[in-house]
Amino acid sequence: MTIRLARVDDADALARVHVEGWRWGYRGLLPDAFLDGLSVPDRAARWRDILARDAPRERTWVALDDHDAQGFVSIGPGRGVPDDVAELYAMYVTSRAAGTGVARVLMEHAIDALRADSRRAILWVLEHNARARRFYEREGWRADGETKRDTIGGREVLELRYAIVF
């Protein structure tokens, strides 16, 4: 397994991981029709835009197994928080990579960079996403009491904010 910073030419691979990660990770939490309708080409276009930006504090690492993307993690400045707070924006692995340690290695890369950029970092996780919450808690993240309501795929969800202090 190779972990490296993502490049614009990784957009299609990141989109495949992103869509698969949503489909298997959120099945039962979000409507099936919404998950089944997620578009890899649409997500790839978003990833191309993200990766082409000149935003030095925004970084995405991709996990590759024989040049096949198995996961990614994306970080940057915190949104809607003080300037000294960073954020883990997204982290997904394929169903094949789940439980193999790929997520842990990606998290290590993210934590090292977050620690270098800030004293504290946050992330948002769906309240009922028990698997993700357990993973984040094992990695040292803790719910800090902040919540937000959102509508995803026509379903109202509650998101919990997790934080880690360095």
KEFI-338760 format. One record per residue (C-alpha): residue number from 1; residue in three letters; x, z, y. Coordinates in steps of 0.5 Angstrom, whole numbers, plus 500, padded with zeros to 3 digits. Layout:
BEGIN
<atom><nr>NUM</nr><rest>Ala</rest><xx>X</xx><zz>Z</zz><yy>Y</yy></atom>
...
END
This chain:
BEGIN
<atom><nr>1</nr><rest>Met</rest><xx>500</xx><zz>500</zz><yy>500</yy></atom>
<atom><nr>2</nr><rest>Thr</rest><xx>503</xx><zz>498</zz><yy>507</yy></atom>
<atom><nr>3</nr><rest>Ile</rest><xx>500</xx><zz>501</zz><yy>513</yy></atom>
<atom><nr>4</nr><rest>Arg</rest><xx>502</xx><zz>497</zz><yy>520</yy></atom>
<atom><nr>5</nr><rest>Leu</rest><xx>499</xx><zz>496</zz><yy>527</yy></atom>
<atom><nr>6</nr><rest>Ala</rest><xx>493</xx><zz>491</zz><yy>527</yy></atom>
<atom><nr>7</nr><rest>Arg</rest><xx>494</xx><zz>484</zz><yy>530</yy></atom>
<atom><nr>8</nr><rest>Val</rest><xx>489</xx><zz>479</zz><yy>533</yy></atom>
<atom><nr>9</nr><rest>Asp</rest><xx>490</xx><zz>475</zz><yy>526</yy></atom>
<atom><nr>10</nr><rest>Asp</rest><xx>487</xx><zz>481</zz><yy>522</yy></atom>
<atom><nr>11</nr><rest>Ala</rest><xx>480</xx><zz>481</zz><yy>525</yy></atom>
<atom><nr>12</nr><rest>Asp</rest><xx>477</xx><zz>478</zz><yy>520</yy></atom>
<atom><nr>13</nr><rest>Ala</rest><xx>480</xx><zz>483</zz><yy>515</yy></atom>
<atom><nr>14</nr><rest>Leu</rest><xx>478</xx><zz>489</zz><yy>519</yy></atom>
<atom><nr>15</nr><rest>Ala</rest><xx>471</xx><zz>486</zz><yy>520</yy></atom>
<atom><nr>16</nr><rest>Arg</rest><xx>470</xx><zz>485</zz><yy>512</yy></atom>
<atom><nr>17</nr><rest>Val</rest><xx>473</xx><zz>493</zz><yy>511</yy></atom>
<atom><nr>18</nr><rest>His</rest><xx>468</xx><zz>495</zz><yy>517</yy></atom>
<atom><nr>19</nr><rest>Val</rest><xx>462</xx><zz>492</zz><yy>514</yy></atom>
<atom><nr>20</nr><rest>Glu</rest><xx>463</xx><zz>494</zz><yy>507</yy></atom>
<atom><nr>21</nr><rest>Gly</rest><xx>465</xx><zz>501</zz><yy>510</yy></atom>
<atom><nr>22</nr><rest>Trp</rest><xx>458</xx><zz>501</zz><yy>513</yy></atom>
<atom><nr>23</nr><rest>Arg</rest><xx>454</xx><zz>498</zz><yy>507</yy></atom>
<atom><nr>24</nr><rest>Trp</rest><xx>457</xx><zz>503</zz><yy>502</yy></atom>
<atom><nr>25</nr><rest>Gly</rest><xx>458</xx><zz>509</zz><yy>507</yy></atom>
<atom><nr>26</nr><rest>Tyr</rest><xx>452</xx><zz>509</zz><yy>510</yy></atom>
<atom><nr>27</nr><rest>Arg</rest><xx>447</xx><zz>507</zz><yy>504</yy></atom>
<atom><nr>28</nr><rest>Gly</rest><xx>442</xx><zz>512</zz><yy>504</yy></atom>
<atom><nr>29</nr><rest>Leu</rest><xx>443</xx><zz>514</zz><yy>511</yy></atom>
<atom><nr>30</nr><rest>Leu</rest><xx>441</xx><zz>508</zz><yy>515</yy></atom>
<atom><nr>31</nr><rest>Pro</rest><xx>436</xx><zz>503</zz><yy>513</yy></atom>
<atom><nr>32</nr><rest>Asp</rest><xx>438</xx><zz>498</zz><yy>507</yy></atom>
<atom><nr>33</nr><rest>Ala</rest><xx>435</xx><zz>492</zz><yy>511</yy></atom>
<atom><nr>34</nr><rest>Phe</rest><xx>440</xx><zz>494</zz><yy>517</yy></atom>
<atom><nr>35</nr><rest>Leu</rest><xx>446</xx><zz>495</zz><yy>513</yy></atom>
<atom><nr>36</nr><rest>Asp</rest><xx>445</xx><zz>488</zz><yy>509</yy></atom>
<atom><nr>37</nr><rest>Gly</rest><xx>444</xx><zz>484</zz><yy>515</yy></atom>
<atom><nr>38</nr><rest>Leu</rest><xx>451</xx><zz>486</zz><yy>518</yy></atom>
<atom><nr>39</nr><rest>Ser</rest><xx>455</xx><zz>480</zz><yy>520</yy></atom>
<atom><nr>40</nr><rest>Val</rest><xx>462</xx><zz>480</zz><yy>518</yy></atom>
<atom><nr>41</nr><rest>Pro</rest><xx>463</xx><zz>474</zz><yy>523</yy></atom>
<atom><nr>42</nr><rest>Asp</rest><xx>460</xx><zz>478</zz><yy>529</yy></atom>
<atom><nr>43</nr><rest>Arg</rest><xx>464</xx><zz>484</zz><yy>527</yy></atom>
<atom><nr>44</nr><rest>Ala</rest><xx>470</xx><zz>479</zz><yy>527</yy></atom>
<atom><nr>45</nr><rest>Ala</rest><xx>469</xx><zz>477</zz><yy>534</yy></atom>
<atom><nr>46</nr><rest>Arg</rest><xx>469</xx><zz>484</zz><yy>536</yy></atom>
<atom><nr>47</nr><rest>Trp</rest><xx>475</xx><zz>486</zz><yy>533</yy></atom>
<atom><nr>48</nr><rest>Arg</rest><xx>479</xx><zz>480</zz><yy>536</yy></atom>
<atom><nr>49</nr><rest>Asp</rest><xx>476</xx><zz>482</zz><yy>543</yy></atom>
<atom><nr>50</nr><rest>Ile</rest><xx>479</xx><zz>489</zz><yy>541</yy></atom>
<atom><nr>51</nr><rest>Leu</rest><xx>485</xx><zz>487</zz><yy>539</yy></atom>
<atom><nr>52</nr><rest>Ala</rest><xx>487</xx><zz>482</zz><yy>544</yy></atom>
<atom><nr>53</nr><rest>Arg</rest><xx>486</xx><zz>487</zz><yy>550</yy></atom>
<atom><nr>54</nr><rest>Asp</rest><xx>492</xx><zz>490</zz><yy>553</yy></atom>
<atom><nr>55</nr><rest>Ala</rest><xx>490</xx><zz>497</zz><yy>552</yy></atom>
<atom><nr>56</nr><rest>Pro</rest><xx>497</xx><zz>501</zz><yy>550</yy></atom>
<atom><nr>57</nr><rest>Arg</rest><xx>493</xx><zz>507</zz><yy>548</yy></atom>
<atom><nr>58</nr><rest>Glu</rest><xx>488</xx><zz>504</zz><yy>544</yy></atom>
<atom><nr>59</nr><rest>Arg</rest><xx>491</xx><zz>503</zz><yy>537</yy></atom>
<atom><nr>60</nr><rest>Thr</rest><xx>489</xx><zz>501</zz><yy>530</yy></atom>
<atom><nr>61</nr><rest>Trp</rest><xx>492</xx><zz>501</zz><yy>524</yy></atom>
<atom><nr>62</nr><rest>Val</rest><xx>490</xx><zz>497</zz><yy>517</yy></atom>
<atom><nr>63</nr><rest>Ala</rest><xx>492</xx><zz>499</zz><yy>510</yy></atom>
<atom><nr>64</nr><rest>Leu</rest><xx>494</xx><zz>493</zz><yy>506</yy></atom>
<atom><nr>65</nr><rest>Asp</rest><xx>494</xx><zz>492</zz><yy>498</yy></atom>
<atom><nr>66</nr><rest>Asp</rest><xx>498</xx><zz>486</zz><yy>497</yy></atom>
<atom><nr>67</nr><rest>His</rest><xx>496</xx><zz>483</zz><yy>504</yy></atom>
<atom><nr>68</nr><rest>Asp</rest><xx>489</xx><zz>485</zz><yy>502</yy></atom>
<atom><nr>69</nr><rest>Ala</rest><xx>486</xx><zz>490</zz><yy>507</yy></atom>
<atom><nr>70</nr><rest>Gln</rest><xx>483</xx><zz>496</zz><yy>504</yy></atom>
<atom><nr>71</nr><rest>Gly</rest><xx>482</xx><zz>501</zz><yy>510</yy></atom>
<atom><nr>72</nr><rest>Phe</rest><xx>483</xx><zz>502</zz><yy>518</yy></atom>
<atom><nr>73</nr><rest>Val</rest><xx>483</xx><zz>507</zz><yy>523</yy></atom>
<atom><nr>74</nr><rest>Ser</rest><xx>482</xx><zz>506</zz><yy>530</yy></atom>
<atom><nr>75</nr><rest>Ile</rest><xx>484</xx><zz>511</zz><yy>536</yy></atom>
<atom><nr>76</nr><rest>Gly</rest><xx>484</xx><zz>511</zz><yy>544</yy></atom>
<atom><nr>77</nr><rest>Pro</rest><xx>483</xx><zz>515</zz><yy>550</yy></atom>
<atom><nr>78</nr><rest>Gly</rest><xx>477</xx><zz>519</zz><yy>549</yy></atom>
<atom><nr>79</nr><rest>Arg</rest><xx>470</xx><zz>517</zz><yy>552</yy></atom>
<atom><nr>80</nr><rest>Gly</rest><xx>466</xx><zz>521</zz><yy>557</yy></atom>
<atom><nr>81</nr><rest>Val</rest><xx>471</xx><zz>527</zz><yy>556</yy></atom>
<atom><nr>82</nr><rest>Pro</rest><xx>477</xx><zz>529</zz><yy>560</yy></atom>
<atom><nr>83</nr><rest>Asp</rest><xx>483</xx><zz>525</zz><yy>561</yy></atom>
<atom><nr>84</nr><rest>Asp</rest><xx>487</xx><zz>529</zz><yy>556</yy></atom>
<atom><nr>85</nr><rest>Val</rest><xx>482</xx><zz>528</zz><yy>550</yy></atom>
<atom><nr>86</nr><rest>Ala</rest><xx>483</xx><zz>522</zz><yy>546</yy></atom>
<atom><nr>87</nr><rest>Glu</rest><xx>479</xx><zz>520</zz><yy>540</yy></atom>
<atom><nr>88</nr><rest>Leu</rest><xx>478</xx><zz>517</zz><yy>533</yy></atom>
<atom><nr>89</nr><rest>Tyr</rest><xx>474</xx><zz>511</zz><yy>534</yy></atom>
<atom><nr>90</nr><rest>Ala</rest><xx>473</xx><zz>509</zz><yy>527</yy></atom>
<atom><nr>91</nr><rest>Met</rest><xx>476</xx><zz>510</zz><yy>520</yy></atom>
<atom><nr>92</nr><rest>Tyr</rest><xx>473</xx><zz>506</zz><yy>514</yy></atom>
<atom><nr>93</nr><rest>Val</rest><xx>476</xx><zz>504</zz><yy>507</yy></atom>
<atom><nr>94</nr><rest>Thr</rest><xx>473</xx><zz>500</zz><yy>502</yy></atom>
<atom><nr>95</nr><rest>Ser</rest><xx>469</xx><zz>503</zz><yy>496</yy></atom>
<atom><nr>96</nr><rest>Arg</rest><xx>475</xx><zz>500</zz><yy>492</yy></atom>
<atom><nr>97</nr><rest>Ala</rest><xx>480</xx><zz>505</zz><yy>496</yy></atom>
<atom><nr>98</nr><rest>Ala</rest><xx>476</xx><zz>511</zz><yy>496</yy></atom>
<atom><nr>99</nr><rest>Gly</rest><xx>479</xx><zz>517</zz><yy>493</yy></atom>
<atom><nr>100</nr><rest>Thr</rest><xx>486</xx><zz>513</zz><yy>493</yy></atom>
<atom><nr>101</nr><rest>Gly</rest><xx>489</xx><zz>517</zz><yy>498</yy></atom>
<atom><nr>102</nr><rest>Val</rest><xx>489</xx><zz>511</zz><yy>503</yy></atom>
<atom><nr>103</nr><rest>Ala</rest><xx>484</xx><zz>514</zz><yy>508</yy></atom>
<atom><nr>104</nr><rest>Arg</rest><xx>489</xx><zz>520</zz><yy>508</yy></atom>
<atom><nr>105</nr><rest>Val</rest><xx>495</xx><zz>516</zz><yy>510</yy></atom>
<atom><nr>106</nr><rest>Leu</rest><xx>491</xx><zz>512</zz><yy>515</yy></atom>
<atom><nr>107</nr><rest>Met</rest><xx>489</xx><zz>519</zz><yy>518</yy></atom>
<atom><nr>108</nr><rest>Glu</rest><xx>496</xx><zz>521</zz><yy>518</yy></atom>
<atom><nr>109</nr><rest>His</rest><xx>498</xx><zz>515</zz><yy>522</yy></atom>
<atom><nr>110</nr><rest>Ala</rest><xx>492</xx><zz>517</zz><yy>527</yy></atom>
<atom><nr>111</nr><rest>Ile</rest><xx>494</xx><zz>524</zz><yy>528</yy></atom>
<atom><nr>112</nr><rest>Asp</rest><xx>501</xx><zz>523</zz><yy>529</yy></atom>
<atom><nr>113</nr><rest>Ala</rest><xx>499</xx><zz>518</zz><yy>535</yy></atom>
<atom><nr>114</nr><rest>Leu</rest><xx>493</xx><zz>522</zz><yy>537</yy></atom>
<atom><nr>115</nr><rest>Arg</rest><xx>498</xx><zz>528</zz><yy>538</yy></atom>
<atom><nr>116</nr><rest>Ala</rest><xx>503</xx><zz>524</zz><yy>542</yy></atom>
<atom><nr>117</nr><rest>Asp</rest><xx>498</xx><zz>522</zz><yy>547</yy></atom>
<atom><nr>118</nr><rest>Ser</rest><xx>494</xx><zz>528</zz><yy>548</yy></atom>
<atom><nr>119</nr><rest>Arg</rest><xx>493</xx><zz>536</zz><yy>546</yy></atom>
<atom><nr>120</nr><rest>Arg</rest><xx>486</xx><zz>535</zz><yy>543</yy></atom>
<atom><nr>121</nr><rest>Ala</rest><xx>482</xx><zz>529</zz><yy>540</yy></atom>
<atom><nr>122</nr><rest>Ile</rest><xx>475</xx><zz>528</zz><yy>538</yy></atom>
<atom><nr>123</nr><rest>Leu</rest><xx>471</xx><zz>524</zz><yy>533</yy></atom>
<atom><nr>124</nr><rest>Trp</rest><xx>463</xx><zz>523</zz><yy>532</yy></atom>
<atom><nr>125</nr><rest>Val</rest><xx>460</xx><zz>523</zz><yy>525</yy></atom>
<atom><nr>126</nr><rest>Leu</rest><xx>453</xx><zz>522</zz><yy>523</yy></atom>
<atom><nr>127</nr><rest>Glu</rest><xx>450</xx><zz>529</zz><yy>521</yy></atom>
<atom><nr>128</nr><rest>His</rest><xx>448</xx><zz>527</zz><yy>514</yy></atom>
<atom><nr>129</nr><rest>Asn</rest><xx>455</xx><zz>524</zz><yy>512</yy></atom>
<atom><nr>130</nr><rest>Ala</rest><xx>457</xx><zz>529</zz><yy>508</yy></atom>
<atom><nr>131</nr><rest>Arg</rest><xx>463</xx><zz>525</zz><yy>505</yy></atom>
<atom><nr>132</nr><rest>Ala</rest><xx>466</xx><zz>524</zz><yy>511</yy></atom>
<atom><nr>133</nr><rest>Arg</rest><xx>465</xx><zz>531</zz><yy>514</yy></atom>
<atom><nr>134</nr><rest>Arg</rest><xx>468</xx><zz>534</zz><yy>508</yy></atom>
<atom><nr>135</nr><rest>Phe</rest><xx>474</xx><zz>529</zz><yy>509</yy></atom>
<atom><nr>136</nr><rest>Tyr</rest><xx>475</xx><zz>531</zz><yy>516</yy></atom>
<atom><nr>137</nr><rest>Glu</rest><xx>474</xx><zz>538</zz><yy>515</yy></atom>
<atom><nr>138</nr><rest>Arg</rest><xx>480</xx><zz>537</zz><yy>510</yy></atom>
<atom><nr>139</nr><rest>Glu</rest><xx>484</xx><zz>534</zz><yy>515</yy></atom>
<atom><nr>140</nr><rest>Gly</rest><xx>483</xx><zz>540</zz><yy>520</yy></atom>
<atom><nr>141</nr><rest>Trp</rest><xx>478</xx><zz>537</zz><yy>524</yy></atom>
<atom><nr>142</nr><rest>Arg</rest><xx>472</xx><zz>542</zz><yy>526</yy></atom>
<atom><nr>143</nr><rest>Ala</rest><xx>465</xx><zz>541</zz><yy>529</yy></atom>
<atom><nr>144</nr><rest>Asp</rest><xx>465</xx><zz>543</zz><yy>536</yy></atom>
<atom><nr>145</nr><rest>Gly</rest><xx>458</xx><zz>544</zz><yy>537</yy></atom>
<atom><nr>146</nr><rest>Glu</rest><xx>457</xx><zz>538</zz><yy>541</yy></atom>
<atom><nr>147</nr><rest>Thr</rest><xx>451</xx><zz>533</zz><yy>539</yy></atom>
<atom><nr>148</nr><rest>Lys</rest><xx>448</xx><zz>527</zz><yy>541</yy></atom>
<atom><nr>149</nr><rest>Arg</rest><xx>442</xx><zz>523</zz><yy>538</yy></atom>
<atom><nr>150</nr><rest>Asp</rest><xx>443</xx><zz>515</zz><yy>537</yy></atom>
<atom><nr>151</nr><rest>Thr</rest><xx>438</xx><zz>510</zz><yy>534</yy></atom>
<atom><nr>152</nr><rest>Ile</rest><xx>442</xx><zz>506</zz><yy>529</yy></atom>
<atom><nr>153</nr><rest>Gly</rest><xx>438</xx><zz>500</zz><yy>525</yy></atom>
<atom><nr>154</nr><rest>Gly</rest><xx>432</xx><zz>503</zz><yy>528</yy></atom>
<atom><nr>155</nr><rest>Arg</rest><xx>433</xx><zz>510</zz><yy>525</yy></atom>
<atom><nr>156</nr><rest>Glu</rest><xx>434</xx><zz>516</zz><yy>530</yy></atom>
<atom><nr>157</nr><rest>Val</rest><xx>440</xx><zz>520</zz><yy>528</yy></atom>
<atom><nr>158</nr><rest>Leu</rest><xx>444</xx><zz>526</zz><yy>530</yy></atom>
<atom><nr>159</nr><rest>Glu</rest><xx>452</xx><zz>525</zz><yy>531</yy></atom>
<atom><nr>160</nr><rest>Leu</rest><xx>456</xx><zz>531</zz><yy>531</yy></atom>
<atom><nr>161</nr><rest>Arg</rest><xx>462</xx><zz>532</zz><yy>535</yy></atom>
<atom><nr>162</nr><rest>Tyr</rest><xx>469</xx><zz>534</zz><yy>531</yy></atom>
<atom><nr>163</nr><rest>Ala</rest><xx>475</xx><zz>536</zz><yy>535</yy></atom>
<atom><nr>164</nr><rest>Ile</rest><xx>482</xx><zz>538</zz><yy>533</yy></atom>
<atom><nr>165</nr><rest>Val</rest><xx>487</xx><zz>541</zz><yy>537</yy></atom>
<atom><nr>166</nr><rest>Phe</rest><xx>495</xx><zz>540</zz><yy>537</yy></atom>
END
